């Protein structure tokens, strides 16, 4: 990944905004998938506990 300072020098402001938006969207997607994964694990563990 680029450091934000070097990225800012080589990009016009519009492109910087797009990069920032994309990074935000990626963060959101990652957060969502992590939450989904946690929910799946939680369901699996509760199902396993019920079987005991």
mmCIF file as Biopython writes it, N, C-alpha, C and O atoms, coordinates in Angstrom:
data_model
#
loop_
_atom_site.group_PDB
_atom_site.id
_atom_site.type_symbol
_atom_site.label_atom_id
_atom_site.label_alt_id
_atom_site.label_comp_id
_atom_site.label_asym_id
_atom_site.label_entity_id
_atom_site.label_seq_id
_atom_site.pdbx_PDB_ins_code
_atom_site.Cartn_x
_atom_site.Cartn_y
_atom_site.Cartn_z
_atom_site.occupancy
_atom_site.B_iso_or_equiv
_atom_site.auth_seq_id
_atom_site.auth_asym_id
_atom_site.pdbx_PDB_model_num
ATOM 1   N N  . UNK A ? 1  ? 0.849   -1.214  0.000  1.0 0.0 1  A 1 
ATOM 2   C CA . UNK A ? 1  ? 0.000   0.000   0.000  1.0 0.0 1  A 1 
ATOM 3   C C  . UNK A ? 1  ? 0.878   1.255   0.000  1.0 0.0 1  A 1 
ATOM 4   O O  . UNK A ? 1  ? 1.998   1.253   0.511  1.0 0.0 1  A 1 
ATOM 5   N N  . UNK A ? 2  ? 0.342   2.311   -0.580 1.0 0.0 2  A 1 
ATOM 6   C CA . UNK A ? 2  ? 1.044   3.584   -0.583 1.0 0.0 2  A 1 
ATOM 7   C C  . UNK A ? 2  ? 0.835   4.267   0.758  1.0 0.0 2  A 1 
ATOM 8   O O  . UNK A ? 2  ? -0.198  4.084   1.403  1.0 0.0 2  A 1 
ATOM 9   N N  . UNK A ? 3  ? 1.820   5.057   1.174  1.0 0.0 3  A 1 
ATOM 10  C CA . UNK A ? 3  ? 1.571   5.918   2.324  1.0 0.0 3  A 1 
ATOM 11  C C  . UNK A ? 3  ? 0.742   7.095   1.839  1.0 0.0 3  A 1 
ATOM 12  O O  . UNK A ? 3  ? 0.884   7.513   0.690  1.0 0.0 3  A 1 
ATOM 13  N N  . UNK A ? 4  ? -0.112  7.632   2.680  1.0 0.0 4  A 1 
ATOM 14  C CA . UNK A ? 4  ? -1.053  8.663   2.236  1.0 0.0 4  A 1 
ATOM 15  C C  . UNK A ? 4  ? -0.339  9.922   1.744  1.0 0.0 4  A 1 
ATOM 16  O O  . UNK A ? 4  ? -0.848  10.612  0.861  1.0 0.0 4  A 1 
ATOM 17  N N  . UNK A ? 5  ? 0.836   10.230  2.307  1.0 0.0 5  A 1 
ATOM 18  C CA . UNK A ? 5  ? 1.552   11.441  1.898  1.0 0.0 5  A 1 
ATOM 19  C C  . UNK A ? 5  ? 2.069   11.332  0.466  1.0 0.0 5  A 1 
ATOM 20  O O  . UNK A ? 5  ? 1.911   12.271  -0.315 1.0 0.0 5  A 1 
ATOM 21  N N  . UNK A ? 6  ? 2.683   10.204  0.107  1.0 0.0 6  A 1 
ATOM 22  C CA . UNK A ? 6  ? 3.192   10.037  -1.256 1.0 0.0 6  A 1 
ATOM 23  C C  . UNK A ? 6  ? 2.038   9.919   -2.249 1.0 0.0 6  A 1 
ATOM 24  O O  . UNK A ? 6  ? 2.150   10.362  -3.393 1.0 0.0 6  A 1 
ATOM 25  N N  . UNK A ? 7  ? 0.949   9.331   -1.817 1.0 0.0 7  A 1 
ATOM 26  C CA . UNK A ? 7  ? -0.244  9.193   -2.661 1.0 0.0 7  A 1 
ATOM 27  C C  . UNK A ? 7  ? -0.826  10.571  -2.955 1.0 0.0 7  A 1 
ATOM 28  O O  . UNK A ? 7  ? -1.266  10.839  -4.073 1.0 0.0 7  A 1 
ATOM 29  N N  . UNK A ? 8  ? -0.828  11.437  -1.955 1.0 0.0 8  A 1 
ATOM 30  C CA . UNK A ? 8  ? -1.396  12.777  -2.117 1.0 0.0 8  A 1 
ATOM 31  C C  . UNK A ? 8  ? -0.608  13.597  -3.133 1.0 0.0 8  A 1 
ATOM 32  O O  . UNK A ? 8  ? -1.187  14.409  -3.854 1.0 0.0 8  A 1 
ATOM 33  N N  . UNK A ? 9  ? 0.707   13.394  -3.197 1.0 0.0 9  A 1 
ATOM 34  C CA . UNK A ? 9  ? 1.548   14.162  -4.116 1.0 0.0 9  A 1 
ATOM 35  C C  . UNK A ? 9  ? 1.277   13.804  -5.574 1.0 0.0 9  A 1 
ATOM 36  O O  . UNK A ? 9  ? 1.283   14.690  -6.429 1.0 0.0 9  A 1 
ATOM 37  N N  . UNK A ? 10 ? 1.041   12.536  -5.876 1.0 0.0 10 A 1 
ATOM 38  C CA . UNK A ? 10 ? 0.938   12.106  -7.269 1.0 0.0 10 A 1 
ATOM 39  C C  . UNK A ? 10 ? -0.499  12.074  -7.783 1.0 0.0 10 A 1 
ATOM 40  O O  . UNK A ? 10 ? -0.722  11.789  -8.960 1.0 0.0 10 A 1 
ATOM 41  N N  . UNK A ? 11 ? -1.470  12.357  -6.932 1.0 0.0 11 A 1 
ATOM 42  C CA . UNK A ? 11 ? -2.866  12.268  -7.360 1.0 0.0 11 A 1 
ATOM 43  C C  . UNK A ? 11 ? -3.534  13.632  -7.352 1.0 0.0 11 A 1 
ATOM 44  O O  . UNK A ? 11 ? -3.313  14.418  -6.430 1.0 0.0 11 A 1 
ATOM 45  N N  . UNK A ? 12 ? -4.350  13.933  -8.364 1.0 0.0 12 A 1 
ATOM 46  C CA . UNK A ? 12 ? -5.194  15.117  -8.300 1.0 0.0 12 A 1 
ATOM 47  C C  . UNK A ? 12 ? -6.256  14.944  -7.209 1.0 0.0 12 A 1 
ATOM 48  O O  . UNK A ? 12 ? -6.591  13.814  -6.854 1.0 0.0 12 A 1 
ATOM 49  N N  . UNK A ? 13 ? -6.789  16.049  -6.670 1.0 0.0 13 A 1 
ATOM 50  C CA . UNK A ? 13 ? -7.747  15.984  -5.564 1.0 0.0 13 A 1 
ATOM 51  C C  . UNK A ? 13 ? -8.929  15.053  -5.836 1.0 0.0 13 A 1 
ATOM 52  O O  . UNK A ? 13 ? -9.364  14.324  -4.944 1.0 0.0 13 A 1 
ATOM 53  N N  . UNK A ? 14 ? -9.448  15.076  -7.063 1.0 0.0 14 A 1 
ATOM 54  C CA . UNK A ? 14 ? -10.576 14.208  -7.402 1.0 0.0 14 A 1 
ATOM 55  C C  . UNK A ? 14 ? -10.236 12.743  -7.218 1.0 0.0 14 A 1 
ATOM 56  O O  . UNK A ? 14 ? -11.020 11.965  -6.675 1.0 0.0 14 A 1 
ATOM 57  N N  . UNK A ? 15 ? -9.040  12.383  -7.686 1.0 0.0 15 A 1 
ATOM 58  C CA . UNK A ? 15 ? -8.613  10.989  -7.571 1.0 0.0 15 A 1 
ATOM 59  C C  . UNK A ? 15 ? -8.370  10.621  -6.114 1.0 0.0 15 A 1 
ATOM 60  O O  . UNK A ? 15 ? -8.675  9.504   -5.696 1.0 0.0 15 A 1 
ATOM 61  N N  . UNK A ? 16 ? -7.823  11.552  -5.338 1.0 0.0 16 A 1 
ATOM 62  C CA . UNK A ? 16 ? -7.629  11.314  -3.900 1.0 0.0 16 A 1 
ATOM 63  C C  . UNK A ? 16 ? -8.956  10.958  -3.251 1.0 0.0 16 A 1 
ATOM 64  O O  . UNK A ? 16 ? -9.035  10.044  -2.431 1.0 0.0 16 A 1 
ATOM 65  N N  . UNK A ? 17 ? -10.000 11.693  -3.630 1.0 0.0 17 A 1 
ATOM 66  C CA . UNK A ? 17 ? -11.322 11.459  -3.064 1.0 0.0 17 A 1 
ATOM 67  C C  . UNK A ? 17 ? -11.799 10.058  -3.416 1.0 0.0 17 A 1 
ATOM 68  O O  . UNK A ? 17 ? -12.329 9.340   -2.567 1.0 0.0 17 A 1 
ATOM 69  N N  . UNK A ? 18 ? -11.605 9.670   -4.687 1.0 0.0 18 A 1 
ATOM 70  C CA . UNK A ? 18 ? -12.005 8.331   -5.134 1.0 0.0 18 A 1 
ATOM 71  C C  . UNK A ? 18 ? -11.252 7.262   -4.350 1.0 0.0 18 A 1 
ATOM 72  O O  . UNK A ? 18 ? -11.833 6.269   -3.912 1.0 0.0 18 A 1 
ATOM 73  N N  . UNK A ? 19 ? -9.955  7.481   -4.180 1.0 0.0 19 A 1 
ATOM 74  C CA . UNK A ? 19 ? -9.134  6.523   -3.425 1.0 0.0 19 A 1 
ATOM 75  C C  . UNK A ? 19 ? -9.655  6.399   -1.997 1.0 0.0 19 A 1 
ATOM 76  O O  . UNK A ? 19 ? -9.767  5.299   -1.456 1.0 0.0 19 A 1 
ATOM 77  N N  . UNK A ? 20 ? -9.970  7.539   -1.401 1.0 0.0 20 A 1 
ATOM 78  C CA . UNK A ? 20 ? -10.464 7.535   -0.028 1.0 0.0 20 A 1 
ATOM 79  C C  . UNK A ? 20 ? -11.806 6.808   0.050  1.0 0.0 20 A 1 
ATOM 80  O O  . UNK A ? 20 ? -12.031 6.010   0.960  1.0 0.0 20 A 1 
ATOM 81  N N  . UNK A ? 21 ? -12.701 7.085   -0.909 1.0 0.0 21 A 1 
ATOM 82  C CA . UNK A ? 21 ? -14.007 6.419   -0.965 1.0 0.0 21 A 1 
ATOM 83  C C  . UNK A ? 21 ? -13.826 4.912   -1.085 1.0 0.0 21 A 1 
ATOM 84  O O  . UNK A ? 21 ? -14.463 4.136   -0.372 1.0 0.0 21 A 1 
ATOM 85  N N  . UNK A ? 22 ? -12.941 4.510   -2.006 1.0 0.0 22 A 1 
ATOM 86  C CA . UNK A ? 22 ? -12.707 3.084   -2.239 1.0 0.0 22 A 1 
ATOM 87  C C  . UNK A ? 22 ? -12.191 2.415   -0.978 1.0 0.0 22 A 1 
ATOM 88  O O  . UNK A ? 22 ? -12.641 1.329   -0.610 1.0 0.0 22 A 1 
ATOM 89  N N  . UNK A ? 23 ? -11.248 3.067   -0.321 1.0 0.0 23 A 1 
ATOM 90  C CA . UNK A ? 23 ? -10.687 2.512   0.910  1.0 0.0 23 A 1 
ATOM 91  C C  . UNK A ? 23 ? -11.779 2.377   1.967  1.0 0.0 23 A 1 
ATOM 92  O O  . UNK A ? 23 ? -11.831 1.380   2.686  1.0 0.0 23 A 1 
ATOM 93  N N  . UNK A ? 24 ? -12.657 3.386   2.061  1.0 0.0 24 A 1 
ATOM 94  C CA . UNK A ? 24 ? -13.760 3.350   3.024  1.0 0.0 24 A 1 
ATOM 95  C C  . UNK A ? 24 ? -14.694 2.189   2.704  1.0 0.0 24 A 1 
ATOM 96  O O  . UNK A ? 24 ? -15.105 1.447   3.596  1.0 0.0 24 A 1 
ATOM 97  N N  . UNK A ? 25 ? -15.029 2.038   1.413  1.0 0.0 25 A 1 
ATOM 98  C CA . UNK A ? 25 ? -15.910 0.944   1.000  1.0 0.0 25 A 1 
ATOM 99  C C  . UNK A ? 25 ? -15.292 -0.413  1.306  1.0 0.0 25 A 1 
ATOM 100 O O  . UNK A ? 25 ? -15.991 -1.333  1.731  1.0 0.0 25 A 1 
ATOM 101 N N  . UNK A ? 26 ? -13.992 -0.540  1.093  1.0 0.0 26 A 1 
ATOM 102 C CA . UNK A ? 26 ? -13.288 -1.782  1.414  1.0 0.0 26 A 1 
ATOM 103 C C  . UNK A ? 26 ? -13.364 -2.058  2.913  1.0 0.0 26 A 1 
ATOM 104 O O  . UNK A ? 26 ? -13.633 -3.184  3.332  1.0 0.0 26 A 1 
ATOM 105 N N  . UNK A ? 27 ? -13.125 -1.022  3.716  1.0 0.0 27 A 1 
ATOM 106 C CA . UNK A ? 27 ? -13.211 -1.171  5.171  1.0 0.0 27 A 1 
ATOM 107 C C  . UNK A ? 27 ? -14.596 -1.649  5.579  1.0 0.0 27 A 1 
ATOM 108 O O  . UNK A ? 27 ? -14.735 -2.542  6.414  1.0 0.0 27 A 1 
ATOM 109 N N  . UNK A ? 28 ? -15.627 -1.042  4.978  1.0 0.0 28 A 1 
ATOM 110 C CA . UNK A ? 28 ? -17.008 -1.424  5.276  1.0 0.0 28 A 1 
ATOM 111 C C  . UNK A ? 28 ? -17.246 -2.890  4.929  1.0 0.0 28 A 1 
ATOM 112 O O  . UNK A ? 28 ? -17.833 -3.640  5.709  1.0 0.0 28 A 1 
ATOM 113 N N  . UNK A ? 29 ? -16.778 -3.284  3.741  1.0 0.0 29 A 1 
ATOM 114 C CA . UNK A ? 29 ? -16.963 -4.669  3.288  1.0 0.0 29 A 1 
ATOM 115 C C  . UNK A ? 29 ? -16.266 -5.644  4.232  1.0 0.0 29 A 1 
ATOM 116 O O  . UNK A ? 29 ? -16.818 -6.686  4.583  1.0 0.0 29 A 1 
ATOM 117 N N  . UNK A ? 30 ? -15.049 -5.293  4.637  1.0 0.0 30 A 1 
ATOM 118 C CA . UNK A ? 30 ? -14.291 -6.146  5.559  1.0 0.0 30 A 1 
ATOM 119 C C  . UNK A ? 30 ? -15.015 -6.250  6.893  1.0 0.0 30 A 1 
ATOM 120 O O  . UNK A ? 30 ? -15.151 -7.335  7.458  1.0 0.0 30 A 1 
ATOM 121 N N  . UNK A ? 31 ? -15.477 -5.107  7.387  1.0 0.0 31 A 1 
ATOM 122 C CA . UNK A ? 31 ? -16.181 -5.087  8.669  1.0 0.0 31 A 1 
ATOM 123 C C  . UNK A ? 31 ? -17.426 -5.971  8.603  1.0 0.0 31 A 1 
ATOM 124 O O  . UNK A ? 31 ? -17.725 -6.722  9.531  1.0 0.0 31 A 1 
ATOM 125 N N  . UNK A ? 32 ? -18.150 -5.862  7.476  1.0 0.0 32 A 1 
ATOM 126 C CA . UNK A ? 32 ? -19.372 -6.644  7.304  1.0 0.0 32 A 1 
ATOM 127 C C  . UNK A ? 32 ? -19.061 -8.134  7.274  1.0 0.0 32 A 1 
ATOM 128 O O  . UNK A ? 32 ? -19.748 -8.925  7.919  1.0 0.0 32 A 1 
ATOM 129 N N  . UNK A ? 33 ? -18.021 -8.524  6.523  1.0 0.0 33 A 1 
ATOM 130 C CA . UNK A ? 33 ? -17.690 -9.946  6.414  1.0 0.0 33 A 1 
ATOM 131 C C  . UNK A ? 33 ? -17.192 -10.492 7.752  1.0 0.0 33 A 1 
ATOM 132 O O  . UNK A ? 33 ? -17.469 -11.640 8.099  1.0 0.0 33 A 1 
ATOM 133 N N  . UNK A ? 34 ? -16.458 -9.667  8.500  1.0 0.0 34 A 1 
ATOM 134 C CA . UNK A ? 34 ? -16.000 -10.078 9.830  1.0 0.0 34 A 1 
ATOM 135 C C  . UNK A ? 34 ? -17.196 -10.287 10.751 1.0 0.0 34 A 1 
ATOM 136 O O  . UNK A ? 34 ? -17.238 -11.256 11.509 1.0 0.0 34 A 1 
ATOM 137 N N  . UNK A ? 35 ? -18.164 -9.381  10.686 1.0 0.0 35 A 1 
ATOM 138 C CA . UNK A ? 35 ? -19.372 -9.507  11.498 1.0 0.0 35 A 1 
ATOM 139 C C  . UNK A ? 35 ? -20.139 -10.771 11.120 1.0 0.0 35 A 1 
ATOM 140 O O  . UNK A ? 35 ? -20.618 -11.497 11.991 1.0 0.0 35 A 1 
ATOM 141 N N  . UNK A ? 36 ? -20.256 -11.035 9.799  1.0 0.0 36 A 1 
ATOM 142 C CA . UNK A ? 36 ? -20.928 -12.247 9.331  1.0 0.0 36 A 1 
ATOM 143 C C  . UNK A ? 36 ? -20.221 -13.487 9.862  1.0 0.0 36 A 1 
ATOM 144 O O  . UNK A ? 36 ? -20.859 -14.438 10.314 1.0 0.0 36 A 1 
ATOM 145 N N  . UNK A ? 37 ? -18.903 -13.462 9.799  1.0 0.0 37 A 1 
ATOM 146 C CA . UNK A ? 37 ? -18.096 -14.590 10.259 1.0 0.0 37 A 1 
ATOM 147 C C  . UNK A ? 37 ? -18.330 -14.826 11.750 1.0 0.0 37 A 1 
ATOM 148 O O  . UNK A ? 37 ? -18.482 -15.967 12.186 1.0 0.0 37 A 1 
ATOM 149 N N  . UNK A ? 38 ? -18.358 -13.750 12.524 1.0 0.0 38 A 1 
ATOM 150 C CA . UNK A ? 38 ? -18.598 -13.867 13.969 1.0 0.0 38 A 1 
ATOM 151 C C  . UNK A ? 38 ? -19.975 -14.448 14.246 1.0 0.0 38 A 1 
ATOM 152 O O  . UNK A ? 38 ? -20.138 -15.286 15.133 1.0 0.0 38 A 1 
ATOM 153 N N  . UNK A ? 39 ? -20.972 -13.995 13.475 1.0 0.0 39 A 1 
ATOM 154 C CA . UNK A ? 39 ? -22.329 -14.514 13.650 1.0 0.0 39 A 1 
ATOM 155 C C  . UNK A ? 39 ? -22.374 -16.011 13.345 1.0 0.0 39 A 1 
ATOM 156 O O  . UNK A ? 39 ? -23.010 -16.781 14.065 1.0 0.0 39 A 1 
ATOM 157 N N  . UNK A ? 40 ? -21.694 -16.414 12.272 1.0 0.0 40 A 1 
ATOM 158 C CA . UNK A ? 40 ? -21.648 -17.832 11.904 1.0 0.0 40 A 1 
ATOM 159 C C  . UNK A ? 40 ? -21.014 -18.642 13.029 1.0 0.0 40 A 1 
ATOM 160 O O  . UNK A ? 40 ? -21.538 -19.684 13.421 1.0 0.0 40 A 1 
ATOM 161 N N  . UNK A ? 41 ? -19.891 -18.163 13.545 1.0 0.0 41 A 1 
ATOM 162 C CA . UNK A ? 41 ? -19.191 -18.859 14.630 1.0 0.0 41 A 1 
ATOM 163 C C  . UNK A ? 41 ? -20.083 -18.959 15.866 1.0 0.0 41 A 1 
ATOM 164 O O  . UNK A ? 41 ? -20.131 -19.989 16.538 1.0 0.0 41 A 1 
ATOM 165 N N  . UNK A ? 42 ? -20.788 -17.862 16.147 1.0 0.0 42 A 1 
ATOM 166 C CA . UNK A ? 42 ? -21.675 -17.828 17.301 1.0 0.0 42 A 1 
ATOM 167 C C  . UNK A ? 42 ? -22.777 -18.868 17.146 1.0 0.0 42 A 1 
ATOM 168 O O  . UNK A ? 42 ? -23.089 -19.604 18.082 1.0 0.0 42 A 1 
ATOM 169 N N  . UNK A ? 43 ? -23.367 -18.919 15.940 1.0 0.0 43 A 1 
ATOM 170 C CA . UNK A ? 43 ? -24.419 -19.906 15.674 1.0 0.0 43 A 1 
ATOM 171 C C  . UNK A ? 43 ? -23.882 -21.319 15.808 1.0 0.0 43 A 1 
ATOM 172 O O  . UNK A ? 43 ? -24.528 -22.190 16.390 1.0 0.0 43 A 1 
ATOM 173 N N  . UNK A ? 44 ? -22.681 -21.539 15.259 1.0 0.0 44 A 1 
ATOM 174 C CA . UNK A ? 44 ? -22.076 -22.871 15.333 1.0 0.0 44 A 1 
ATOM 175 C C  . UNK A ? 44 ? -21.826 -23.277 16.783 1.0 0.0 44 A 1 
ATOM 176 O O  . UNK A ? 44 ? -22.099 -24.412 17.173 1.0 0.0 44 A 1 
ATOM 177 N N  . UNK A ? 45 ? -21.308 -22.348 17.573 1.0 0.0 45 A 1 
ATOM 178 C CA . UNK A ? 45 ? -20.988 -22.676 18.965 1.0 0.0 45 A 1 
ATOM 179 C C  . UNK A ? 45 ? -22.257 -22.911 19.782 1.0 0.0 45 A 1 
ATOM 180 O O  . UNK A ? 45 ? -22.278 -23.791 20.643 1.0 0.0 45 A 1 
ATOM 181 N N  . UNK A ? 46 ? -23.321 -22.134 19.525 1.0 0.0 46 A 1 
ATOM 182 C CA . UNK A ? 46 ? -24.576 -22.356 20.254 1.0 0.0 46 A 1 
ATOM 183 C C  . UNK A ? 46 ? -25.197 -23.681 19.843 1.0 0.0 46 A 1 
ATOM 184 O O  . UNK A ? 46 ? -25.762 -24.386 20.680 1.0 0.0 46 A 1 
ATOM 185 N N  . UNK A ? 47 ? -25.099 -24.030 18.557 1.0 0.0 47 A 1 
ATOM 186 C CA . UNK A ? 47 ? -25.597 -25.325 18.080 1.0 0.0 47 A 1 
ATOM 187 C C  . UNK A ? 47 ? -24.819 -26.462 18.740 1.0 0.0 47 A 1 
ATOM 188 O O  . UNK A ? 47 ? -25.401 -27.466 19.150 1.0 0.0 47 A 1 
ATOM 189 N N  . UNK A ? 48 ? -23.502 -26.296 18.837 1.0 0.0 48 A 1 
ATOM 190 C CA . UNK A ? 48 ? -22.651 -27.307 19.471 1.0 0.0 48 A 1 
ATOM 191 C C  . UNK A ? 48 ? -23.001 -27.451 20.951 1.0 0.0 48 A 1 
ATOM 192 O O  . UNK A ? 48 ? -23.032 -28.563 21.478 1.0 0.0 48 A 1 
ATOM 193 N N  . UNK A ? 49 ? -23.261 -26.338 21.612 1.0 0.0 49 A 1 
ATOM 194 C CA . UNK A ? 49 ? -23.631 -26.376 23.027 1.0 0.0 49 A 1 
ATOM 195 C C  . UNK A ? 49 ? -24.960 -27.091 23.223 1.0 0.0 49 A 1 
ATOM 196 O O  . UNK A ? 49 ? -25.134 -27.830 24.192 1.0 0.0 49 A 1 
ATOM 197 N N  . UNK A ? 50 ? -25.898 -26.872 22.305 1.0 0.0 50 A 1 
ATOM 198 C CA . UNK A ? 50 ? -27.200 -27.543 22.402 1.0 0.0 50 A 1 
ATOM 199 C C  . UNK A ? 50 ? -27.052 -29.054 22.254 1.0 0.0 50 A 1 
ATOM 200 O O  . UNK A ? 50 ? -27.790 -29.820 22.874 1.0 0.0 50 A 1 
ATOM 201 N N  . UNK A ? 51 ? -26.092 -29.480 21.427 1.0 0.0 51 A 1 
ATOM 202 C CA . UNK A ? 51 ? -25.909 -30.915 21.184 1.0 0.0 51 A 1 
ATOM 203 C C  . UNK A ? 51 ? -25.312 -31.625 22.401 1.0 0.0 51 A 1 
ATOM 204 O O  . UNK A ? 51 ? -25.494 -32.832 22.559 1.0 0.0 51 A 1 
ATOM 205 N N  . UNK A ? 52 ? -24.610 -30.898 23.251 1.0 0.0 52 A 1 
ATOM 206 C CA . UNK A ? 52 ? -23.967 -31.514 24.417 1.0 0.0 52 A 1 
ATOM 207 C C  . UNK A ? 52 ? -24.981 -32.082 25.395 1.0 0.0 52 A 1 
ATOM 208 O O  . UNK A ? 52 ? -24.601 -32.633 26.427 1.0 0.0 52 A 1 
#
